[in-house]
Amino acid sequence: MTLFPRLLLLAALATSTLSAQTKVKKPDAVDQMAAKLTPTRTVVYKRAGDKELAMHIFEPAGHKATDSRACFITIHGGGWTGGNPQRMFPFADHYTQQGLVGISVQYRLNNAKAGVSVYDCVKDARSAVRYVRAHAKEMGIDPEKIIVSGGSAGGHLAAATALFDKVNEDGEDLSISTTPNALVLLFPVIDTSKEGYGQAKIGDTWQELSPVHHVRSGLPPTITFHGTGDTVTPFIGAKNFHEAMLKAGNKSELVIHEGGVHGYLMSDQKLFDETLARSDAFLSSLNLLK
């Protein structure tokens, strides 16, 4: 092969490789819904160093500060290192349509170079709930009707609001509880051991942030959705968590999707709708949803 054709071939291969590397993941069902949604307003709930953290608030029609509505807080996943609040807009919006205040929370992302750990992610999730409780009156929210939900790493952070009482941001009023009145966990990181997910990111103290290792009596009623085919956050962790919750005398439901891979309900509109319907029934049984 002469030099010129060889250069053309190398250029074509380089272009093909770059195209493959920069190919954007096709939006799934939840992404498509999220792209059409805009929060009513955005509020900064915390400043961490020079970073402002926001909560994206969806308010039902006619909502007033004098109301006392239940609140649905949702937290995005992404292995604590990625993702964004927009991903969970459809969940917040769903409950806004039913008269609740919906909130999708931003948190710092785990980044060792920037000095942000998974502990900081946990602190932010707990700060968000504490902020809502502290400002419930001006936000038109009932402080005793707060539901926290999340998917994957966001599910871990949702559980963290109820479980990890010793992990708090310095200077916050610890008399304001971060424990929600119910949890809705979607394929969560629930076991951070080597059999689960997250040990490498958390480090030697992984057990301090492992929900399944911190189950005790008095935890909020919890519904967990998990697929048996999940190899990212293995199903056995959700099963063990559910059984430990029941053994401790807590209310727990485990909704099993046979063969479901990680995030299964996010890519299928029918499964998404079924998940919300099952969540609705669970929350209605707790008088958190009319």
BAFI-3210 file (N, C-alpha, C; in Angstrom, 3 decimals, decimal comma, padded with zeros to 6 digits):
// residues 290
n [1|2|3|4|5|6|7|8|9|10|11|12|13|14|15|16|17|18|19|20|21|22|23|24|25|26|27|28|29|30|31|32|33|34|35|36|37|38|39|40|41|42|43|44|45|46|47|48|49|50|51|52|53|54|55|56|57|58|59|60|61|62|63|64|65|66|67|68|69|70|71|72|73|74|75|76|77|78|79|80|81|82|83|84|85|86|87|88|89|90|91|92|93|94|95|96|97|98|99|100|101|102|103|104|105|106|107|108|109|110|111|112|113|114|115|116|117|118|119|120|121|122|123|124|125|126|127|128|129|130|131|132|133|134|135|136|137|138|139|140|141|142|143|144|145|146|147|148|149|150|151|152|153|154|155|156|157|158|159|160|161|162|163|164|165|166|167|168|169|170|171|172|173|174|175|176|177|178|179|180|181|182|183|184|185|186|187|188|189|190|191|192|193|194|195|196|197|198|199|200|201|202|203|204|205|206|207|208|209|210|211|212|213|214|215|216|217|218|219|220|221|222|223|224|225|226|227|228|229|230|231|232|233|234|235|236|237|238|239|240|241|242|243|244|245|246|247|248|249|250|251|252|253|254|255|256|257|258|259|260|261|262|263|264|265|266|267|268|269|270|271|272|273|274|275|276|277|278|279|280|281|282|283|284|285|286|287|288|289|290]
n.u [000,844|000,572|001,834|-000,120|-002,810|-002,581|-002,458|-004,995|-006,524|-005,720|-006,674|-009,410|-009,879|-009,231|-011,201|-013,467|-013,034|-013,051|-015,659|-017,077|-016,276|-017,348|-020,010|-023,276|-025,318|-028,434|-031,402|-033,465|-036,753|-037,384|-035,585|-036,611|-039,090|-038,261|-036,990|-039,031|-039,966|-040,170|-039,074|-041,006|-039,651|-036,273|-034,209|-031,501|-030,187|-027,975|-024,575|-021,476|-018,312|-017,224|-019,350|-022,717|-025,610|-028,551|-032,134|-034,638|-037,785|-041,062|-044,227|-047,656|-050,595|-051,982|-050,737|-049,873|-048,006|-049,159|-050,225|-050,235|-048,762|-047,945|-044,596|-042,465|-039,330|-036,707|-033,774|-031,061|-029,221|-026,026|-023,698|-022,629|-020,844|-021,680|-024,438|-027,521|-029,884|-032,083|-032,696|-034,453|-036,736|-039,262|-040,314|-040,655|-042,478|-044,666|-045,725|-046,346|-048,515|-050,386|-050,906|-048,853|-045,798|-043,085|-039,639|-036,439|-033,162|-029,948|-026,575|-023,189|-020,725|-018,940|-015,500|-012,294|-010,023|-011,014|-011,542|-013,939|-015,994|-017,853|-019,031|-019,548|-021,525|-023,567|-023,886|-024,936|-027,420|-028,728|-028,687|-030,423|-032,962|-033,141|-033,194|-035,668|-037,444|-036,869|-037,746|-040,333|-042,792|-042,812|-042,632|-044,965|-045,334|-045,978|-044,172|-044,160|-044,766|-042,926|-041,467|-038,802|-036,933|-035,002|-032,776|-030,568|-027,356|-028,554|-030,653|-029,275|-028,472|-030,949|-031,779|-029,788|-030,603|-032,200|-030,678|-027,904|-027,034|-024,807|-023,450|-023,140|-023,355|-021,051|-022,024|-024,756|-028,170|-028,724|-030,940|-033,031|-034,644|-033,517|-034,763|-036,993|-040,586|-041,287|-039,757|-038,845|-037,274|-035,292|-033,869|-031,536|-028,206|-027,423|-025,911|-022,674|-020,499|-017,912|-019,442|-021,485|-021,903|-019,691|-017,613|-014,946|-015,008|-015,714|-013,908|-011,889|-013,662|-016,140|-018,312|-019,535|-021,194|-023,036|-026,164|-027,549|-026,181|-026,913|-029,482|-032,160|-034,613|-037,504|-037,233|-038,235|-041,256|-040,720|-040,446|-039,064|-037,747|-036,491|-034,471|-033,975|-031,947|-029,962|-026,699|-025,113|-025,891|-026,316|-029,145|-029,417|-028,636|-030,763|-032,741|-031,712|-031,717|-034,467|-035,412|-034,046|-035,184|-037,846|-037,401|-036,515|-038,813|-039,847|-041,840|-041,835|-041,652|-040,843|-040,504|-040,248|-038,654|-038,500|-035,572|-034,883|-032,612|-030,059|-031,529|-033,834|-036,511|-036,384|-036,122|-038,346|-041,538|-043,929|-043,096|-042,138|-044,523|-045,912|-044,323|-044,659|-047,395|-047,474|-045,937|-047,596|-049,776|-048,577|-047,786|-050,283|-051,369|-050,106|-051,215|-050,053|-050,599|-053,368]
n.v [-001,198|002,215|005,343|007,448|006,231|004,695|006,600|007,653|005,468|005,179|007,573|007,217|005,089|006,289|008,254|006,643|005,319|007,482|008,361|006,193|006,347|008,755|008,466|009,077|007,908|006,536|008,224|006,922|005,725|007,181|009,338|010,618|011,480|013,180|015,246|016,854|018,157|020,787|022,219|023,936|025,793|026,475|025,899|026,825|024,674|024,221|025,138|024,044|024,501|026,251|025,544|025,500|023,768|022,487|022,118|020,887|021,922|020,761|021,930|021,404|022,391|025,442|025,470|026,633|028,511|028,223|025,748|022,252|019,850|016,470|015,374|014,413|013,380|012,878|011,132|011,055|008,439|006,963|005,843|007,375|009,044|010,251|011,325|013,279|015,663|015,990|013,536|012,300|013,764|012,874|011,235|012,978|014,720|013,030|012,642|015,227|015,650|014,344|015,869|016,223|017,808|017,713|016,905|017,020|016,189|017,706|016,668|016,644|015,099|012,063|012,349|011,827|013,382|015,931|015,968|014,973|012,648|009,525|009,759|012,491|012,686|011,324|013,060|015,302|014,363|013,898|016,481|017,705|016,638|017,558|020,288|020,585|019,810|021,795|024,053|023,567|024,813|027,249|026,221|024,966|022,338|019,276|018,425|015,908|014,173|013,155|011,657|009,732|008,897|007,015|006,026|003,319|004,365|006,593|005,441|004,320|006,680|007,656|005,700|006,235|008,558|007,714|005,914|006,452|007,965|009,181|010,490|013,544|016,947|019,346|021,774|021,803|021,756|019,290|018,522|018,519|016,096|013,789|011,580|010,028|009,632|007,537|005,213|004,787|002,646|002,150|-000,341|-000,289|000,614|-001,330|-002,980|-002,592|-004,203|-006,460|-008,282|-006,816|-003,552|-000,816|-000,903|-000,449|002,267|003,503|002,552|001,280|001,673|000,843|-000,549|001,203|002,631|000,887|-000,050|-002,563|-003,552|-002,015|-002,197|-001,788|-001,719|000,390|001,783|003,631|002,738|000,784|000,346|-001,681|-001,974|-004,342|-006,118|-009,541|-010,145|-008,319|-007,317|-005,321|-003,955|-006,388|-008,590|-010,169|-008,594|-006,771|-008,573|-009,596|-007,260|-006,651|-008,910|-008,557|-006,186|-006,953|-008,820|-007,128|-005,922|-003,954|-002,329|-003,640|-004,024|-006,013|-005,767|-007,832|-008,165|-010,507|-011,545|-008,961|-006,432|-004,123|-001,046|-001,574|-000,612|001,897|002,083|001,206|002,070|000,856|-000,714|001,319|002,728|000,713|000,447|002,932|002,784|000,679|001,811|003,949|002,600|001,519|003,857|004,991|003,194|003,990|006,345|008,524|009,306|010,357]
n.w [000,000|-000,878|000,483|000,629|000,411|002,712|004,748|004,491|005,287|007,968|008,987|008,636|010,371|012,804|012,972|013,090|015,531|017,332|016,966|018,019|020,649|021,459|021,203|022,149|024,769|024,035|024,881|027,453|028,480|030,827|030,676|028,418|029,320|031,378|030,015|029,189|031,369|033,783|036,759|039,309|040,823|041,905|044,656|046,716|049,004|050,483|051,069|050,165|050,716|047,966|046,488|045,494|046,400|045,035|045,315|043,289|042,848|042,542|042,430|043,246|041,382|042,394|044,830|048,077|050,512|052,925|052,933|053,936|052,930|051,959|051,145|048,519|048,174|045,938|044,819|042,652|040,885|039,917|040,729|042,760|041,554|039,239|037,132|037,454|038,877|037,116|036,055|037,791|037,676|036,552|038,583|040,760|039,574|039,109|041,675|042,336|040,681|042,106|044,243|046,080|047,224|045,139|045,054|043,609|044,271|044,288|044,796|046,104|044,062|044,324|044,360|044,457|043,850|044,106|046,717|047,647|049,178|049,510|051,931|052,032|050,103|051,451|053,638|052,320|051,365|053,769|054,749|052,976|053,604|056,199|055,732|054,405|056,448|058,333|057,004|056,439|057,051|055,611|053,113|052,638|053,466|055,194|057,937|058,996|057,058|055,101|052,388|051,204|048,380|045,962|043,285|042,695|043,516|044,495|045,839|047,919|049,222|049,930|051,797|053,614|054,874|056,898|058,299|058,978|061,486|062,596|060,661|059,662|058,488|059,611|061,992|061,532|062,717|064,777|066,119|064,450|062,779|060,281|059,457|057,325|056,762|055,264|052,978|049,582|047,648|044,823|043,039|044,854|046,066|048,551|050,031|050,848|050,888|049,615|048,288|047,381|046,313|046,020|047,904|047,095|046,454|048,839|050,752|053,492|055,572|054,769|055,914|057,620|056,038|054,973|054,289|054,786|056,905|059,004|059,888|062,117|064,763|064,506|062,124|059,150|057,321|054,433|050,920|048,464|045,235|043,043|040,679|039,818|038,103|038,416|038,273|039,110|041,520|043,428|043,673|045,990|048,104|048,452|049,147|051,573|053,087|053,192|054,634|057,030|057,881|058,385|060,423|062,404|063,093|061,497|058,937|055,751|052,234|049,461|046,120|043,519|040,420|038,136|036,615|036,031|035,099|036,251|036,945|035,526|035,435|034,456|031,744|030,484|029,779|030,639|032,833|034,446|034,984|036,350|038,604|039,852|040,390|042,236|044,253|044,899|046,041|048,294|049,702|050,077|051,884|054,120|054,692|053,445|051,006|049,225]
ca.u [000,000|001,345|001,708|-001,355|-003,952|-002,386|-002,845|-006,460|-007,049|-005,492|-007,589|-010,760|-009,933|-009,236|-012,527|-014,411|-012,803|-013,519|-017,120|-017,563|-016,018|-018,169|-021,414|-024,101|-026,309|-029,781|-032,282|-034,452|-038,109|-037,379|-034,901|-037,519|-040,083|-037,579|-036,655|-040,229|-040,416|-039,458|-039,528|-041,638|-038,570|-035,071|-033,765|-030,219|-030,412|-026,717|-023,322|-020,351|-017,171|-017,697|-020,395|-024,107|-026,394|-029,936|-033,254|-035,556|-039,078|-042,275|-045,368|-048,950|-051,374|-052,655|-050,015|-049,615|-047,108|-049,989|-050,637|-049,469|-048,819|-046,869|-043,489|-041,743|-037,959|-036,084|-032,329|-030,575|-028,106|-024,837|-022,523|-022,156|-019,850|-022,285|-025,878|-027,975|-031,257|-033,113|-033,009|-035,549|-037,873|-040,560|-040,821|-041,138|-043,668|-045,772|-046,368|-046,931|-049,829|-051,293|-051,096|-047,699|-044,676|-042,019|-038,312|-035,300|-032,040|-028,560|-025,599|-021,814|-020,382|-017,709|-014,343|-011,150|-009,139|-011,649|-011,729|-015,341|-016,148|-019,232|-019,541|-020,086|-022,805|-024,513|-024,152|-025,802|-028,773|-029,302|-028,897|-031,602|-034,162|-033,135|-033,617|-037,108|-038,132|-036,678|-038,457|-041,603|-043,912|-042,796|-042,722|-046,291|-045,120|-046,160|-042,870|-044,330|-045,183|-041,823|-041,076|-037,526|-036,758|-033,827|-032,413|-029,177|-026,645|-029,550|-031,388|-028,392|-028,538|-032,283|-031,713|-028,856|-031,287|-032,811|-029,795|-026,561|-027,236|-023,540|-022,846|-023,837|-022,528|-020,706|-022,747|-026,198|-028,982|-029,005|-032,243|-033,977|-034,454|-033,453|-035,450|-038,264|-041,737|-041,330|-038,692|-039,124|-035,931|-035,287|-032,618|-030,565|-026,970|-027,921|-024,831|-021,437|-019,411|-017,391|-020,517|-022,439|-021,345|-019,235|-016,510|-013,743|-015,168|-015,798|-012,659|-011,883|-014,788|-017,359|-019,439|-020,206|-022,166|-023,714|-027,510|-027,956|-025,471|-027,364|-030,919|-032,545|-036,038|-037,891|-036,950|-039,458|-041,795|-039,892|-040,730|-037,867|-037,930|-035,193|-034,509|-033,131|-030,826|-029,089|-025,326|-024,435|-026,243|-026,924|-030,463|-029,329|-028,545|-032,120|-033,441|-031,210|-032,192|-035,904|-035,580|-033,556|-036,195|-038,969|-036,934|-036,399|-040,152|-040,192|-042,689|-041,018|-042,136|-039,856|-041,161|-039,234|-038,852|-037,707|-034,658|-034,644|-031,236|-029,939|-032,259|-034,813|-037,774|-036,155|-036,080|-039,597|-042,651|-044,889|-042,529|-042,115|-045,889|-046,248|-043,577|-045,320|-048,687|-047,206|-045,500|-048,793|-050,558|-047,824|-047,874|-051,688|-051,587|-049,499|-051,900|-049,184|-051,121|-054,818]
ca.v [000,000|003,451|006,189|008,235|005,387|004,250|007,722|007,740|004,368|005,512|008,664|006,645|004,299|007,224|008,873|005,614|005,097|008,658|008,356|005,173|006,797|009,921|008,142|009,387|006,892|006,892|008,492|005,888|006,226|008,198|010,506|011,296|012,186|014,229|016,353|017,679|018,668|021,923|022,447|025,218|026,670|025,830|026,533|026,371|024,176|024,045|025,555|023,215|025,195|027,236|024,908|025,601|022,570|022,905|021,188|021,274|021,744|020,682|022,236|021,152|023,579|026,108|025,277|027,841|028,324|027,881|024,350|021,286|018,702|015,478|015,732|013,283|013,759|011,820|011,317|010,347|007,515|007,241|005,339|008,518|009,812|010,860|011,533|014,635|015,684|015,912|012,122|011,882|014,680|012,209|010,728|014,137|015,242|012,096|012,885|016,565|015,504|013,775|016,829|016,341|018,610|016,824|017,548|016,243|016,770|017,687|016,454|016,581|013,806|011,478|012,679|011,835|014,506|017,152|015,823|014,643|011,212|009,045|010,341|013,807|012,439|011,002|014,293|016,167|013,797|014,153|017,930|018,059|016,325|018,474|021,597|020,549|019,819|023,094|025,087|022,967|025,742|028,218|025,485|024,354|020,898|018,670|017,841|014,517|013,397|013,256|010,388|009,869|007,835|007,162|004,865|002,882|005,093|007,482|004,616|004,249|007,957|007,728|004,884|006,894|009,593|007,059|004,933|006,828|009,113|009,815|011,148|014,813|018,109|020,164|023,023|021,698|021,540|017,852|018,268|018,349|014,730|013,532|010,314|010,234|008,869|006,345|005,098|004,075|002,368|001,574|-001,079|000,503|000,123|-001,643|-003,730|-002,039|-005,165|-006,932|-009,023|-005,844|-002,497|000,414|-001,041|000,189|003,724|003,970|002,221|000,330|001,922|000,599|-001,052|002,353|003,151|-000,247|-000,119|-003,876|-003,797|-001,048|-002,335|-001,817|-001,455|001,798|002,427|003,975|001,762|000,816|-000,530|-001,807|-002,586|-004,870|-007,193|-010,695|-010,210|-007,165|-007,698|-004,119|-004,012|-007,722|-008,778|-010,784|-007,521|-006,290|-009,653|-009,620|-006,035|-006,839|-009,893|-007,947|-005,195|-007,676|-009,418|-006,047|-005,430|-002,829|-002,614|-003,695|-004,764|-006,208|-006,029|-008,538|-008,281|-011,657|-011,318|-007,537|-005,970|-002,872|000,069|-002,123|000,117|003,223|002,027|000,632|002,884|000,006|-001,055|002,572|002,979|-000,311|000,776|004,058|002,315|-000,103|002,788|004,677|001,748|001,433|005,138|005,161|002,368|004,717|007,636|009,562|009,625|010,221]
ca.w [000,000|-000,920|001,677|000,676|000,828|004,099|005,596|004,455|006,090|009,370|009,327|008,739|011,604|013,934|013,006|013,539|016,958|018,057|016,897|018,948|022,017|021,792|020,963|023,315|025,094|023,615|026,020|027,722|028,714|031,882|030,112|027,494|030,139|032,137|029,113|028,991|032,662|034,364|038,136|039,604|041,272|042,402|045,896|047,258|050,357|051,193|050,438|050,599|050,148|046,998|045,671|045,927|046,102|044,822|045,221|042,211|043,499|041,727|043,296|042,602|041,013|043,508|046,085|048,853|051,656|054,084|052,831|054,739|052,041|052,001|050,263|047,938|047,828|045,164|044,693|041,466|041,007|039,120|041,434|043,558|040,796|038,062|037,181|037,771|039,407|036,074|035,835|038,665|037,554|036,362|039,862|041,509|038,893|039,330|042,973|042,286|040,053|043,107|045,322|046,958|046,748|044,672|045,081|043,141|045,006|043,825|045,865|045,629|043,493|044,833|043,524|045,372|043,532|044,610|048,153|047,964|049,405|049,625|053,179|051,705|049,432|052,522|054,385|051,525|051,368|055,097|054,835|052,187|054,397|057,349|055,218|054,153|057,742|058,982|056,251|056,011|057,177|054,517|051,853|052,531|053,619|056,504|058,292|059,408|055,877|054,153|051,747|050,490|047,398|045,123|042,481|042,709|044,570|045,095|046,794|049,089|049,932|050,541|053,010|054,537|055,657|058,057|058,950|059,408|062,364|062,990|059,495|059,501|058,178|060,779|062,163|061,346|063,918|064,814|066,742|063,344|062,293|058,837|059,195|056,629|057,231|054,418|051,979|048,339|047,147|043,487|042,788|045,600|046,669|049,889|050,670|050,298|051,030|048,328|047,628|046,879|045,482|046,656|048,845|046,557|046,487|050,230|051,427|054,607|056,492|053,986|056,702|058,231|055,073|054,356|054,880|055,282|058,154|060,014|060,143|063,529|064,932|064,470|060,838|058,415|056,374|053,228|049,792|047,647|043,925|042,623|039,702|040,166|037,177|038,666|038,601|039,614|042,945|043,412|044,277|047,314|049,095|048,701|049,859|052,951|053,742|053,450|055,706|058,266|058,281|058,984|061,673|063,386|063,389|060,628|057,772|054,550|051,082|048,409|044,846|042,738|038,976|037,723|035,496|035,820|035,246|036,997|036,353|034,583|035,349|033,881|030,285|029,987|030,271|031,342|034,135|035,194|035,459|037,338|039,812|040,509|040,905|043,451|045,255|045,310|046,951|049,547|050,396|050,486|053,076|055,243|054,745|052,928|049,671|049,223]
c.u [000,882|001,025|000,348|-002,579|-003,833|-002,788|-004,364|-007,099|-006,900|-006,440|-009,005|-010,921|-010,000|-010,602|-013,569|-014,285|-013,336|-015,035|-017,702|-017,414|-016,956|-019,659|-022,228|-025,143|-027,701|-030,667|-033,293|-035,797|-038,135|-036,682|-035,840|-038,601|-039,455|-037,305|-037,827|-040,688|-039,535|-039,963|-040,164|-040,594|-037,399|-034,548|-032,410|-030,451|-029,130|-025,571|-022,197|-019,098|-017,681|-018,813|-021,772|-024,854|-027,875|-030,918|-034,237|-036,966|-040,220|-043,465|-046,678|-049,687|-052,074|-051,948|-049,702|-048,696|-047,882|-050,510|-049,805|-049,534|-047,701|-045,823|-042,763|-040,382|-037,311|-034,625|-031,796|-029,413|-026,940|-023,563|-021,882|-021,212|-020,433|-023,772|-026,225|-029,431|-032,347|-033,576|-034,248|-036,755|-039,207|-041,161|-041,385|-042,435|-044,879|-046,493|-046,918|-048,331|-050,858|-051,393|-049,945|-046,728|-043,571|-040,692|-037,256|-034,025|-030,706|-027,654|-024,197|-021,516|-019,021|-016,558|-013,135|-010,234|-009,688|-011,915|-013,154|-015,477|-017,613|-019,859|-020,154|-021,416|-023,895|-024,879|-025,114|-027,242|-029,467|-029,574|-030,165|-032,890|-034,268|-033,607|-035,134|-037,885|-038,048|-037,488|-039,847|-042,748|-043,955|-042,896|-044,075|-046,249|-045,402|-044,853|-042,944|-044,856|-044,136|-041,413|-039,746|-037,316|-035,467|-033,542|-030,928|-028,412|-027,566|-030,421|-030,586|-028,490|-029,905|-032,298|-030,833|-029,536|-031,916|-031,809|-028,535|-026,570|-025,952|-022,866|-023,641|-022,852|-022,274|-021,550|-024,240|-026,906|-029,418|-030,303|-033,335|-033,695|-034,382|-034,222|-036,793|-039,380|-041,986|-040,177|-039,201|-037,778|-035,990|-033,918|-031,435|-029,234|-027,317|-026,908|-023,526|-020,236|-018,912|-018,426|-021,549|-021,786|-020,842|-018,038|-015,257|-013,823|-015,192|-014,497|-012,868|-013,069|-016,129|-018,551|-020,201|-021,314|-022,894|-025,089|-027,869|-027,287|-025,915|-028,864|-031,171|-034,050|-036,292|-037,595|-038,251|-039,961|-041,093|-040,411|-039,517|-038,196|-036,564|-035,378|-033,557|-031,922|-029,840|-027,702|-024,509|-024,642|-027,017|-028,206|-030,392|-029,236|-029,914|-032,928|-033,019|-031,685|-033,659|-036,130|-035,118|-034,554|-037,366|-038,588|-036,845|-037,753|-040,568|-041,107|-041,822|-041,706|-041,007|-040,586|-040,096|-039,609|-037,924|-036,869|-034,292|-033,196|-031,235|-030,638|-033,377|-036,041|-037,621|-036,250|-037,382|-040,773|-043,645|-044,373|-042,440|-043,486|-046,295|-045,550|-044,258|-046,667|-048,497|-046,734|-046,691|-049,597|-049,883|-047,965|-049,303|-051,978|-051,026|-050,144|-051,000|-049,636|-052,606|-055,269]
c.v [001,251|004,319|006,885|007,398|004,936|005,354|007,873|006,672|004,667|006,616|008,148|005,849|005,203|007,873|007,901|005,376|006,255|008,710|007,363|005,635|007,912|009,667|008,318|008,292|007,383|007,099|007,368|006,529|007,352|009,468|011,317|012,061|013,388|015,462|017,318|018,378|019,804|022,147|023,816|026,237|025,835|026,615|025,963|025,948|024,085|024,618|024,726|023,780|026,271|026,701|025,079|024,351|022,937|021,762|021,761|020,903|021,779|020,868|021,984|022,448|024,149|025,982|026,607|027,510|027,913|026,450|023,494|019,947|017,709|015,866|014,473|013,775|012,598|012,160|010,450|009,410|007,923|006,826|006,364|009,423|010,527|011,042|012,973|014,612|015,534|014,476|011,700|012,813|013,948|011,654|011,869|014,660|014,340|012,402|014,302|016,498|014,939|014,638|016,960|017,384|017,623|017,560|016,580|016,944|016,631|017,407|016,456|015,178|013,351|011,723|012,838|013,029|015,823|017,084|015,537|013,126|010,820|009,552|011,720|013,690|012,159|012,251|015,198|015,661|014,078|015,649|018,351|017,799|017,273|019,870|021,630|020,577|021,190|024,200|024,612|023,976|026,715|027,549|024,827|022,852|020,462|017,975|016,395|013,647|013,545|011,864|010,633|008,637|008,063|005,885|004,586|003,579|006,097|006,746|004,449|005,538|008,166|006,934|005,544|007,954|009,012|006,289|005,491|008,105|009,854|010,559|012,415|015,928|018,914|021,434|022,943|021,405|020,076|017,522|018,115|017,005|014,669|012,261|010,563|009,395|007,626|006,398|004,317|003,882|001,617|000,978|-000,430|-000,195|-000,089|-002,422|-003,251|-002,954|-005,586|-007,759|-008,089|-004,835|-001,369|000,312|-000,310|001,710|004,275|003,719|001,294|000,499|001,654|000,197|000,081|002,896|002,033|-000,432|-001,470|-004,207|-002,862|-001,119|-002,479|-001,558|000,044|002,524|002,695|002,813|001,912|-000,134|-000,490|-002,536|-003,056|-006,021|-008,310|-010,819|-009,064|-007,639|-006,502|-003,995|-005,319|-007,843|-009,325|-009,732|-006,984|-007,316|-009,682|-008,406|-006,180|-007,795|-009,343|-006,909|-005,878|-008,257|-008,374|-005,428|-004,227|-003,276|-002,558|-004,511|-004,846|-006,612|-006,576|-008,560|-009,386|-011,348|-009,866|-007,144|-004,631|-001,734|-000,335|-001,249|001,491|003,231|001,536|001,393|002,061|-000,349|000,171|002,853|001,974|-000,031|001,904|003,630|001,530|000,806|003,565|003,882|001,652|002,723|005,432|004,365|003,038|006,083|008,783|010,024|009,374|009,421]
c.w [000,000|000,277|001,769|001,061|002,278|005,081|005,646|005,338|007,572|009,834|009,513|010,018|012,826|014,087|013,537|015,033|017,783|018,094|017,888|020,381|022,432|021,569|022,246|023,512|024,700|024,828|026,215|028,051|029,744|031,413|029,228|028,248|030,838|031,286|028,914|030,272|033,161|035,786|038,296|040,013|041,767|043,594|046,308|048,709|051,175|050,370|051,033|049,945|049,210|046,115|046,298|045,487|046,081|044,959|044,207|042,655|042,482|042,664|042,563|042,314|042,245|044,838|046,755|050,027|052,904|054,030|053,777|054,005|052,320|050,955|049,806|047,466|047,087|044,853|043,543|041,781|040,133|039,833|042,349|042,773|039,589|038,239|037,525|038,211|038,358|035,846|036,623|038,602|037,365|037,654|040,702|040,905|039,119|040,638|043,091|041,686|041,023|044,362|046,299|046,402|046,369|044,628|044,567|043,611|044,271|045,029|045,268|045,122|044,003|043,853|044,439|045,119|044,067|046,109|048,569|048,049|049,416|050,920|052,922|050,969|050,463|053,310|053,636|051,498|052,697|055,291|054,104|052,962|055,583|056,925|055,020|055,469|058,400|058,317|055,804|056,022|056,014|053,147|051,655|052,637|055,049|056,876|058,747|058,271|054,779|053,677|051,039|049,620|046,626|044,369|042,540|043,835|045,249|046,093|048,074|049,899|050,579|051,850|054,062|055,395|056,918|058,906|059,607|060,253|062,723|061,845|059,183|059,174|059,444|060,804|061,967|062,660|063,957|065,538|065,686|062,695|060,772|058,465|058,518|057,238|056,387|053,428|050,766|047,642|045,820|043,185|043,524|045,851|048,144|050,710|050,049|050,528|049,654|047,577|047,016|045,953|046,370|047,568|048,370|046,626|047,906|050,975|052,606|055,555|055,827|054,828|057,387|057,336|054,330|054,983|055,473|056,614|059,280|060,289|061,634|063,611|064,845|063,171|060,076|057,563|055,029|052,172|048,868|046,350|043,424|041,635|040,068|039,254|037,335|039,078|039,083|041,115|043,134|044,237|045,700|048,413|049,463|049,483|051,328|053,739|054,133|054,620|057,044|058,788|058,968|060,343|062,787|063,731|062,573|059,488|056,520|053,477|050,060|047,135|043,891|041,261|038,485|036,479|035,257|036,063|035,986|036,246|035,423|034,391|034,704|032,356|029,651|030,601|031,091|032,740|035,041|035,807|036,535|038,673|040,570|041,099|042,199|044,584|045,797|046,328|048,310|050,349|050,859|051,761|054,322|055,450|054,336|051,549|049,690|048,017]
res [m|t|l|f|p|r|l|l|l|l|a|a|l|a|t|s|t|l|s|a|q|t|k|v|k|k|p|d|a|v|d|q|m|a|a|k|l|t|p|t|r|t|v|v|y|k|r|a|g|d|k|e|l|a|m|h|i|f|e|p|a|g|h|k|a|t|d|s|r|a|c|f|i|t|i|h|g|g|g|w|t|g|g|n|p|q|r|m|f|p|f|a|d|h|y|t|q|q|g|l|v|g|i|s|v|q|y|r|l|n|n|a|k|a|g|v|s|v|y|d|c|v|k|d|a|r|s|a|v|r|y|v|r|a|h|a|k|e|m|g|i|d|p|e|k|i|i|v|s|g|g|s|a|g|g|h|l|a|a|a|t|a|l|f|d|k|v|n|e|d|g|e|d|l|s|i|s|t|t|p|n|a|l|v|l|l|f|p|v|i|d|t|s|k|e|g|y|g|q|a|k|i|g|d|t|w|q|e|l|s|p|v|h|h|v|r|s|g|l|p|p|t|i|t|f|h|g|t|g|d|t|v|t|p|f|i|g|a|k|n|f|h|e|a|m|l|k|a|g|n|k|s|e|l|v|i|h|e|g|g|v|h|g|y|l|m|s|d|q|k|l|f|d|e|t|l|a|r|s|d|a|f|l|s|s|l|n|l|l|k]
***
